[in-house]
């Protein structure tokens, strides 16, 4: 469960050890995903792949 959700610029969700922002670019026809963790590259890659999987399943 997310600790915080913000929809000001796309959607941002913060969790205990990681967070992400998913938004449309203002200058290009693309969607940008930024994922951050507290120095845990494995967690970062795992969560990034999970988000990609969820987005691909929507189509």
mmJSON file of the N, C-alpha and C atoms, coordinates in Angstrom:
{"data_MODEL":{"atom_site":{
"group_PDB":["ATOM","ATOM","ATOM","ATOM","ATOM","ATOM","ATOM","ATOM","ATOM","ATOM","ATOM","ATOM","ATOM","ATOM","ATOM","ATOM","ATOM","ATOM","ATOM","ATOM","ATOM","ATOM","ATOM","ATOM","ATOM","ATOM","ATOM","ATOM","ATOM","ATOM","ATOM","ATOM","ATOM","ATOM","ATOM","ATOM","ATOM","ATOM","ATOM","ATOM","ATOM","ATOM","ATOM","ATOM","ATOM","ATOM","ATOM","ATOM","ATOM","ATOM","ATOM","ATOM","ATOM","ATOM","ATOM","ATOM","ATOM","ATOM","ATOM","ATOM","ATOM","ATOM","ATOM","ATOM","ATOM","ATOM","ATOM","ATOM","ATOM","ATOM","ATOM","ATOM","ATOM","ATOM","ATOM","ATOM","ATOM","ATOM","ATOM","ATOM","ATOM","ATOM","ATOM","ATOM","ATOM","ATOM","ATOM","ATOM","ATOM","ATOM","ATOM","ATOM","ATOM","ATOM","ATOM","ATOM","ATOM","ATOM","ATOM","ATOM","ATOM","ATOM","ATOM","ATOM","ATOM","ATOM","ATOM","ATOM","ATOM","ATOM","ATOM","ATOM","ATOM","ATOM","ATOM","ATOM","ATOM","ATOM","ATOM","ATOM","ATOM","ATOM","ATOM","ATOM","ATOM","ATOM","ATOM","ATOM","ATOM","ATOM","ATOM","ATOM","ATOM","ATOM","ATOM","ATOM","ATOM","ATOM","ATOM","ATOM","ATOM","ATOM","ATOM","ATOM","ATOM","ATOM","ATOM","ATOM","ATOM","ATOM","ATOM","ATOM","ATOM","ATOM","ATOM","ATOM","ATOM","ATOM","ATOM","ATOM","ATOM","ATOM","ATOM","ATOM","ATOM","ATOM","ATOM","ATOM","ATOM","ATOM","ATOM","ATOM","ATOM","ATOM","ATOM","ATOM","ATOM"],
"id":[1,2,3,4,5,6,7,8,9,10,11,12,13,14,15,16,17,18,19,20,21,22,23,24,25,26,27,28,29,30,31,32,33,34,35,36,37,38,39,40,41,42,43,44,45,46,47,48,49,50,51,52,53,54,55,56,57,58,59,60,61,62,63,64,65,66,67,68,69,70,71,72,73,74,75,76,77,78,79,80,81,82,83,84,85,86,87,88,89,90,91,92,93,94,95,96,97,98,99,100,101,102,103,104,105,106,107,108,109,110,111,112,113,114,115,116,117,118,119,120,121,122,123,124,125,126,127,128,129,130,131,132,133,134,135,136,137,138,139,140,141,142,143,144,145,146,147,148,149,150,151,152,153,154,155,156,157,158,159,160,161,162,163,164,165,166,167,168,169,170,171,172,173,174,175,176,177],
"type_symbol":["N","C","C","N","C","C","N","C","C","N","C","C","N","C","C","N","C","C","N","C","C","N","C","C","N","C","C","N","C","C","N","C","C","N","C","C","N","C","C","N","C","C","N","C","C","N","C","C","N","C","C","N","C","C","N","C","C","N","C","C","N","C","C","N","C","C","N","C","C","N","C","C","N","C","C","N","C","C","N","C","C","N","C","C","N","C","C","N","C","C","N","C","C","N","C","C","N","C","C","N","C","C","N","C","C","N","C","C","N","C","C","N","C","C","N","C","C","N","C","C","N","C","C","N","C","C","N","C","C","N","C","C","N","C","C","N","C","C","N","C","C","N","C","C","N","C","C","N","C","C","N","C","C","N","C","C","N","C","C","N","C","C","N","C","C","N","C","C","N","C","C","N","C","C","N","C","C"],
"label_atom_id":["N","CA","C","N","CA","C","N","CA","C","N","CA","C","N","CA","C","N","CA","C","N","CA","C","N","CA","C","N","CA","C","N","CA","C","N","CA","C","N","CA","C","N","CA","C","N","CA","C","N","CA","C","N","CA","C","N","CA","C","N","CA","C","N","CA","C","N","CA","C","N","CA","C","N","CA","C","N","CA","C","N","CA","C","N","CA","C","N","CA","C","N","CA","C","N","CA","C","N","CA","C","N","CA","C","N","CA","C","N","CA","C","N","CA","C","N","CA","C","N","CA","C","N","CA","C","N","CA","C","N","CA","C","N","CA","C","N","CA","C","N","CA","C","N","CA","C","N","CA","C","N","CA","C","N","CA","C","N","CA","C","N","CA","C","N","CA","C","N","CA","C","N","CA","C","N","CA","C","N","CA","C","N","CA","C","N","CA","C","N","CA","C","N","CA","C","N","CA","C","N","CA","C","N","CA","C"],
"label_alt_id":[null,null,null,null,null,null,null,null,null,null,null,null,null,null,null,null,null,null,null,null,null,null,null,null,null,null,null,null,null,null,null,null,null,null,null,null,null,null,null,null,null,null,null,null,null,null,null,null,null,null,null,null,null,null,null,null,null,null,null,null,null,null,null,null,null,null,null,null,null,null,null,null,null,null,null,null,null,null,null,null,null,null,null,null,null,null,null,null,null,null,null,null,null,null,null,null,null,null,null,null,null,null,null,null,null,null,null,null,null,null,null,null,null,null,null,null,null,null,null,null,null,null,null,null,null,null,null,null,null,null,null,null,null,null,null,null,null,null,null,null,null,null,null,null,null,null,null,null,null,null,null,null,null,null,null,null,null,null,null,null,null,null,null,null,null,null,null,null,null,null,null,null,null,null,null,null,null],
"label_comp_id":["UNK","UNK","UNK","UNK","UNK","UNK","UNK","UNK","UNK","UNK","UNK","UNK","UNK","UNK","UNK","UNK","UNK","UNK","UNK","UNK","UNK","UNK","UNK","UNK","UNK","UNK","UNK","UNK","UNK","UNK","UNK","UNK","UNK","UNK","UNK","UNK","UNK","UNK","UNK","UNK","UNK","UNK","UNK","UNK","UNK","UNK","UNK","UNK","UNK","UNK","UNK","UNK","UNK","UNK","UNK","UNK","UNK","UNK","UNK","UNK","UNK","UNK","UNK","UNK","UNK","UNK","UNK","UNK","UNK","UNK","UNK","UNK","UNK","UNK","UNK","UNK","UNK","UNK","UNK","UNK","UNK","UNK","UNK","UNK","UNK","UNK","UNK","UNK","UNK","UNK","UNK","UNK","UNK","UNK","UNK","UNK","UNK","UNK","UNK","UNK","UNK","UNK","UNK","UNK","UNK","UNK","UNK","UNK","UNK","UNK","UNK","UNK","UNK","UNK","UNK","UNK","UNK","UNK","UNK","UNK","UNK","UNK","UNK","UNK","UNK","UNK","UNK","UNK","UNK","UNK","UNK","UNK","UNK","UNK","UNK","UNK","UNK","UNK","UNK","UNK","UNK","UNK","UNK","UNK","UNK","UNK","UNK","UNK","UNK","UNK","UNK","UNK","UNK","UNK","UNK","UNK","UNK","UNK","UNK","UNK","UNK","UNK","UNK","UNK","UNK","UNK","UNK","UNK","UNK","UNK","UNK","UNK","UNK","UNK","UNK","UNK","UNK"],
"label_asym_id":["A","A","A","A","A","A","A","A","A","A","A","A","A","A","A","A","A","A","A","A","A","A","A","A","A","A","A","A","A","A","A","A","A","A","A","A","A","A","A","A","A","A","A","A","A","A","A","A","A","A","A","A","A","A","A","A","A","A","A","A","A","A","A","A","A","A","A","A","A","A","A","A","A","A","A","A","A","A","A","A","A","A","A","A","A","A","A","A","A","A","A","A","A","A","A","A","A","A","A","A","A","A","A","A","A","A","A","A","A","A","A","A","A","A","A","A","A","A","A","A","A","A","A","A","A","A","A","A","A","A","A","A","A","A","A","A","A","A","A","A","A","A","A","A","A","A","A","A","A","A","A","A","A","A","A","A","A","A","A","A","A","A","A","A","A","A","A","A","A","A","A","A","A","A","A","A","A"],
"label_entity_id":["1","1","1","1","1","1","1","1","1","1","1","1","1","1","1","1","1","1","1","1","1","1","1","1","1","1","1","1","1","1","1","1","1","1","1","1","1","1","1","1","1","1","1","1","1","1","1","1","1","1","1","1","1","1","1","1","1","1","1","1","1","1","1","1","1","1","1","1","1","1","1","1","1","1","1","1","1","1","1","1","1","1","1","1","1","1","1","1","1","1","1","1","1","1","1","1","1","1","1","1","1","1","1","1","1","1","1","1","1","1","1","1","1","1","1","1","1","1","1","1","1","1","1","1","1","1","1","1","1","1","1","1","1","1","1","1","1","1","1","1","1","1","1","1","1","1","1","1","1","1","1","1","1","1","1","1","1","1","1","1","1","1","1","1","1","1","1","1","1","1","1","1","1","1","1","1","1"],
"label_seq_id":[1,1,1,2,2,2,3,3,3,4,4,4,5,5,5,6,6,6,7,7,7,8,8,8,9,9,9,10,10,10,11,11,11,12,12,12,13,13,13,14,14,14,15,15,15,16,16,16,17,17,17,18,18,18,19,19,19,20,20,20,21,21,21,22,22,22,23,23,23,24,24,24,25,25,25,26,26,26,27,27,27,28,28,28,29,29,29,30,30,30,31,31,31,32,32,32,33,33,33,34,34,34,35,35,35,36,36,36,37,37,37,38,38,38,39,39,39,40,40,40,41,41,41,42,42,42,43,43,43,44,44,44,45,45,45,46,46,46,47,47,47,48,48,48,49,49,49,50,50,50,51,51,51,52,52,52,53,53,53,54,54,54,55,55,55,56,56,56,57,57,57,58,58,58,59,59,59],
"pdbx_PDB_ins_code":[null,null,null,null,null,null,null,null,null,null,null,null,null,null,null,null,null,null,null,null,null,null,null,null,null,null,null,null,null,null,null,null,null,null,null,null,null,null,null,null,null,null,null,null,null,null,null,null,null,null,null,null,null,null,null,null,null,null,null,null,null,null,null,null,null,null,null,null,null,null,null,null,null,null,null,null,null,null,null,null,null,null,null,null,null,null,null,null,null,null,null,null,null,null,null,null,null,null,null,null,null,null,null,null,null,null,null,null,null,null,null,null,null,null,null,null,null,null,null,null,null,null,null,null,null,null,null,null,null,null,null,null,null,null,null,null,null,null,null,null,null,null,null,null,null,null,null,null,null,null,null,null,null,null,null,null,null,null,null,null,null,null,null,null,null,null,null,null,null,null,null,null,null,null,null,null,null],
"Cartn_x":[0.845,0.0,0.892,0.521,1.288,1.142,2.237,2.218,1.669,1.889,1.401,1.115,0.058,-0.303,-0.524,0.068,-0.065,-0.36,-1.412,-1.786,-1.542,-0.699,-0.408,0.23,1.214,1.95,1.978,0.906,0.779,0.323,0.975,0.702,2.03,2.147,3.32,2.846,3.575,3.255,4.54,4.467,5.616,5.324,6.316,6.241,7.386,7.5,8.529,9.944,10.23,11.593,11.762,10.682,10.788,9.628,9.753,8.68,8.766,7.657,7.679,6.776,7.041,6.207,6.002,4.759,4.4,3.618,4.106,3.436,3.689,2.825,3.011,4.043,4.867,5.836,5.108,5.598,5.031,5.605,6.725,7.413,7.5,7.198,7.296,6.075,5.731,4.584,4.969,5.411,5.845,5.323,5.346,5.036,6.342,6.608,7.851,7.588,8.48,8.426,9.732,9.644,10.806,10.584,11.548,11.479,12.722,12.548,13.671,13.573,14.741,14.799,15.885,15.989,17.007,18.293,18.868,20.143,20.05,18.849,18.656,18.343,19.367,19.204,18.288,18.378,17.516,16.049,15.736,14.364,13.898,14.742,14.402,14.051,14.885,14.633,13.391,13.183,12.0,10.722,10.694,9.499,9.281,10.365,10.259,9.629,10.091,9.536,8.073,7.722,6.336,5.43,5.878,5.087,4.949,6.04,5.968,4.965,5.001,4.081,2.629,2.373,1.019,0.551,1.429,1.07,0.81,1.618,1.438,0.164,-0.257,-1.487,-2.737,-2.606,-3.749,-4.125,-3.218,-3.466,-4.019],
"Cartn_y":[-1.183,0.0,1.249,2.202,3.439,4.286,4.913,5.838,7.192,7.538,8.81,8.656,9.34,9.365,10.819,11.231,12.607,12.56,13.235,13.254,14.62,15.438,16.774,16.722,15.876,15.765,14.292,13.803,12.372,11.691,10.586,9.93,9.607,9.988,9.678,8.883,7.809,6.995,6.742,6.917,6.684,5.515,4.646,3.481,3.579,2.648,2.721,2.779,1.961,1.863,2.327,2.768,3.194,4.096,4.745,5.596,5.667,6.1,6.27,7.414,7.919,8.922,8.473,8.492,8.134,9.302,9.865,11.043,11.18,11.915,12.255,13.363,13.279,14.336,15.573,16.742,17.993,18.378,17.768,18.173,17.081,15.84,14.721,13.818,13.055,12.138,10.821,10.916,9.737,9.819,8.68,8.608,8.33,9.065,8.911,8.2,7.277,6.562,6.803,7.333,7.505,6.653,5.79,4.912,5.163,5.318,5.559,4.628,4.213,3.43,4.022,3.525,4.019,3.2,3.234,2.563,1.076,0.559,-0.868,-1.092,-1.38,-1.533,-2.712,-3.814,-4.969,-4.591,-3.905,-3.462,-2.525,-1.589,-0.641,-1.381,-2.316,-3.06,-3.939,-4.548,-5.383,-4.559,-3.399,-2.553,-1.975,-1.601,-1.085,-2.14,-3.371,-4.451,-4.72,-4.638,-4.821,-3.754,-2.509,-1.419,-1.616,-1.979,-2.252,-3.363,-4.408,-5.536,-5.08,-4.278,-3.776,-2.905,-2.055,-1.19,-2.005,-3.011,-3.854,-4.674,-5.06,-5.838,-4.993,-3.68,-2.786,-2.696,-3.063,-2.944,-4.213],
"Cartn_z":[0.0,0.0,0.0,-0.834,-0.957,0.304,0.698,1.832,1.408,0.127,-0.402,-1.89,-2.339,-3.754,-4.137,-5.263,-5.738,-7.232,-7.643,-9.058,-9.691,-9.084,-9.597,-10.979,-11.163,-12.426,-12.827,-13.441,-13.719,-12.447,-12.122,-10.84,-10.176,-8.921,-8.107,-6.905,-6.616,-5.446,-4.678,-3.359,-2.486,-1.565,-1.434,-0.563,0.437,1.338,2.38,1.803,0.787,0.266,-1.168,-1.796,-3.193,-3.557,-4.726,-5.226,-6.747,-7.361,-8.806,-9.222,-10.431,-11.072,-12.512,-12.952,-14.32,-14.886,-16.0,-16.544,-18.036,-18.691,-20.099,-20.2,-21.231,-21.486,-21.994,-21.62,-22.126,-23.48,-23.875,-25.098,-26.158,-25.79,-26.725,-26.561,-27.595,-27.494,-26.812,-25.571,-24.812,-23.38,-22.725,-21.298,-20.577,-19.516,-18.768,-17.442,-17.125,-15.854,-15.122,-13.924,-13.054,-11.812,-11.53,-10.363,-9.529,-8.223,-7.313,-6.114,-5.625,-4.388,-3.511,-2.322,-1.38,-1.528,-2.732,-2.966,-3.231,-3.465,-3.696,-5.177,-5.962,-7.41,-7.761,-7.008,-7.265,-7.067,-5.978,-5.717,-6.828,-7.22,-8.272,-9.565,-9.977,-11.215,-11.108,-9.951,-9.741,-9.858,-9.228,-9.261,-10.652,-11.333,-12.695,-13.609,-13.513,-14.333,-13.983,-12.704,-12.282,-12.902,-12.894,-13.476,-14.981,-15.667,-17.11,-17.4,-16.596,-16.759,-16.609,-15.595,-15.359,-16.526,-17.043,-18.166,-19.428,-19.678,-20.864,-20.789,-19.599,-19.437,-19.641,-19.61,-19.816,-21.287,-22.184,-23.641,-24.214],
"occupancy":[1.0,1.0,1.0,1.0,1.0,1.0,1.0,1.0,1.0,1.0,1.0,1.0,1.0,1.0,1.0,1.0,1.0,1.0,1.0,1.0,1.0,1.0,1.0,1.0,1.0,1.0,1.0,1.0,1.0,1.0,1.0,1.0,1.0,1.0,1.0,1.0,1.0,1.0,1.0,1.0,1.0,1.0,1.0,1.0,1.0,1.0,1.0,1.0,1.0,1.0,1.0,1.0,1.0,1.0,1.0,1.0,1.0,1.0,1.0,1.0,1.0,1.0,1.0,1.0,1.0,1.0,1.0,1.0,1.0,1.0,1.0,1.0,1.0,1.0,1.0,1.0,1.0,1.0,1.0,1.0,1.0,1.0,1.0,1.0,1.0,1.0,1.0,1.0,1.0,1.0,1.0,1.0,1.0,1.0,1.0,1.0,1.0,1.0,1.0,1.0,1.0,1.0,1.0,1.0,1.0,1.0,1.0,1.0,1.0,1.0,1.0,1.0,1.0,1.0,1.0,1.0,1.0,1.0,1.0,1.0,1.0,1.0,1.0,1.0,1.0,1.0,1.0,1.0,1.0,1.0,1.0,1.0,1.0,1.0,1.0,1.0,1.0,1.0,1.0,1.0,1.0,1.0,1.0,1.0,1.0,1.0,1.0,1.0,1.0,1.0,1.0,1.0,1.0,1.0,1.0,1.0,1.0,1.0,1.0,1.0,1.0,1.0,1.0,1.0,1.0,1.0,1.0,1.0,1.0,1.0,1.0,1.0,1.0,1.0,1.0,1.0,1.0],
"B_iso_or_equiv":[0.0,0.0,0.0,0.0,0.0,0.0,0.0,0.0,0.0,0.0,0.0,0.0,0.0,0.0,0.0,0.0,0.0,0.0,0.0,0.0,0.0,0.0,0.0,0.0,0.0,0.0,0.0,0.0,0.0,0.0,0.0,0.0,0.0,0.0,0.0,0.0,0.0,0.0,0.0,0.0,0.0,0.0,0.0,0.0,0.0,0.0,0.0,0.0,0.0,0.0,0.0,0.0,0.0,0.0,0.0,0.0,0.0,0.0,0.0,0.0,0.0,0.0,0.0,0.0,0.0,0.0,0.0,0.0,0.0,0.0,0.0,0.0,0.0,0.0,0.0,0.0,0.0,0.0,0.0,0.0,0.0,0.0,0.0,0.0,0.0,0.0,0.0,0.0,0.0,0.0,0.0,0.0,0.0,0.0,0.0,0.0,0.0,0.0,0.0,0.0,0.0,0.0,0.0,0.0,0.0,0.0,0.0,0.0,0.0,0.0,0.0,0.0,0.0,0.0,0.0,0.0,0.0,0.0,0.0,0.0,0.0,0.0,0.0,0.0,0.0,0.0,0.0,0.0,0.0,0.0,0.0,0.0,0.0,0.0,0.0,0.0,0.0,0.0,0.0,0.0,0.0,0.0,0.0,0.0,0.0,0.0,0.0,0.0,0.0,0.0,0.0,0.0,0.0,0.0,0.0,0.0,0.0,0.0,0.0,0.0,0.0,0.0,0.0,0.0,0.0,0.0,0.0,0.0,0.0,0.0,0.0,0.0,0.0,0.0,0.0,0.0,0.0],
"pdbx_formal_charge":[null,null,null,null,null,null,null,null,null,null,null,null,null,null,null,null,null,null,null,null,null,null,null,null,null,null,null,null,null,null,null,null,null,null,null,null,null,null,null,null,null,null,null,null,null,null,null,null,null,null,null,null,null,null,null,null,null,null,null,null,null,null,null,null,null,null,null,null,null,null,null,null,null,null,null,null,null,null,null,null,null,null,null,null,null,null,null,null,null,null,null,null,null,null,null,null,null,null,null,null,null,null,null,null,null,null,null,null,null,null,null,null,null,null,null,null,null,null,null,null,null,null,null,null,null,null,null,null,null,null,null,null,null,null,null,null,null,null,null,null,null,null,null,null,null,null,null,null,null,null,null,null,null,null,null,null,null,null,null,null,null,null,null,null,null,null,null,null,null,null,null,null,null,null,null,null,null],
"auth_seq_id":[1,1,1,2,2,2,3,3,3,4,4,4,5,5,5,6,6,6,7,7,7,8,8,8,9,9,9,10,10,10,11,11,11,12,12,12,13,13,13,14,14,14,15,15,15,16,16,16,17,17,17,18,18,18,19,19,19,20,20,20,21,21,21,22,22,22,23,23,23,24,24,24,25,25,25,26,26,26,27,27,27,28,28,28,29,29,29,30,30,30,31,31,31,32,32,32,33,33,33,34,34,34,35,35,35,36,36,36,37,37,37,38,38,38,39,39,39,40,40,40,41,41,41,42,42,42,43,43,43,44,44,44,45,45,45,46,46,46,47,47,47,48,48,48,49,49,49,50,50,50,51,51,51,52,52,52,53,53,53,54,54,54,55,55,55,56,56,56,57,57,57,58,58,58,59,59,59],
"auth_comp_id":["UNK","UNK","UNK","UNK","UNK","UNK","UNK","UNK","UNK","UNK","UNK","UNK","UNK","UNK","UNK","UNK","UNK","UNK","UNK","UNK","UNK","UNK","UNK","UNK","UNK","UNK","UNK","UNK","UNK","UNK","UNK","UNK","UNK","UNK","UNK","UNK","UNK","UNK","UNK","UNK","UNK","UNK","UNK","UNK","UNK","UNK","UNK","UNK","UNK","UNK","UNK","UNK","UNK","UNK","UNK","UNK","UNK","UNK","UNK","UNK","UNK","UNK","UNK","UNK","UNK","UNK","UNK","UNK","UNK","UNK","UNK","UNK","UNK","UNK","UNK","UNK","UNK","UNK","UNK","UNK","UNK","UNK","UNK","UNK","UNK","UNK","UNK","UNK","UNK","UNK","UNK","UNK","UNK","UNK","UNK","UNK","UNK","UNK","UNK","UNK","UNK","UNK","UNK","UNK","UNK","UNK","UNK","UNK","UNK","UNK","UNK","UNK","UNK","UNK","UNK","UNK","UNK","UNK","UNK","UNK","UNK","UNK","UNK","UNK","UNK","UNK","UNK","UNK","UNK","UNK","UNK","UNK","UNK","UNK","UNK","UNK","UNK","UNK","UNK","UNK","UNK","UNK","UNK","UNK","UNK","UNK","UNK","UNK","UNK","UNK","UNK","UNK","UNK","UNK","UNK","UNK","UNK","UNK","UNK","UNK","UNK","UNK","UNK","UNK","UNK","UNK","UNK","UNK","UNK","UNK","UNK","UNK","UNK","UNK","UNK","UNK","UNK"],
"auth_asym_id":["A","A","A","A","A","A","A","A","A","A","A","A","A","A","A","A","A","A","A","A","A","A","A","A","A","A","A","A","A","A","A","A","A","A","A","A","A","A","A","A","A","A","A","A","A","A","A","A","A","A","A","A","A","A","A","A","A","A","A","A","A","A","A","A","A","A","A","A","A","A","A","A","A","A","A","A","A","A","A","A","A","A","A","A","A","A","A","A","A","A","A","A","A","A","A","A","A","A","A","A","A","A","A","A","A","A","A","A","A","A","A","A","A","A","A","A","A","A","A","A","A","A","A","A","A","A","A","A","A","A","A","A","A","A","A","A","A","A","A","A","A","A","A","A","A","A","A","A","A","A","A","A","A","A","A","A","A","A","A","A","A","A","A","A","A","A","A","A","A","A","A","A","A","A","A","A","A"],
"auth_atom_id":["N","CA","C","N","CA","C","N","CA","C","N","CA","C","N","CA","C","N","CA","C","N","CA","C","N","CA","C","N","CA","C","N","CA","C","N","CA","C","N","CA","C","N","CA","C","N","CA","C","N","CA","C","N","CA","C","N","CA","C","N","CA","C","N","CA","C","N","CA","C","N","CA","C","N","CA","C","N","CA","C","N","CA","C","N","CA","C","N","CA","C","N","CA","C","N","CA","C","N","CA","C","N","CA","C","N","CA","C","N","CA","C","N","CA","C","N","CA","C","N","CA","C","N","CA","C","N","CA","C","N","CA","C","N","CA","C","N","CA","C","N","CA","C","N","CA","C","N","CA","C","N","CA","C","N","CA","C","N","CA","C","N","CA","C","N","CA","C","N","CA","C","N","CA","C","N","CA","C","N","CA","C","N","CA","C","N","CA","C","N","CA","C","N","CA","C","N","CA","C","N","CA","C","N","CA","C"],
"pdbx_PDB_model_num":[1,1,1,1,1,1,1,1,1,1,1,1,1,1,1,1,1,1,1,1,1,1,1,1,1,1,1,1,1,1,1,1,1,1,1,1,1,1,1,1,1,1,1,1,1,1,1,1,1,1,1,1,1,1,1,1,1,1,1,1,1,1,1,1,1,1,1,1,1,1,1,1,1,1,1,1,1,1,1,1,1,1,1,1,1,1,1,1,1,1,1,1,1,1,1,1,1,1,1,1,1,1,1,1,1,1,1,1,1,1,1,1,1,1,1,1,1,1,1,1,1,1,1,1,1,1,1,1,1,1,1,1,1,1,1,1,1,1,1,1,1,1,1,1,1,1,1,1,1,1,1,1,1,1,1,1,1,1,1,1,1,1,1,1,1,1,1,1,1,1,1,1,1,1,1,1,1]
}}}
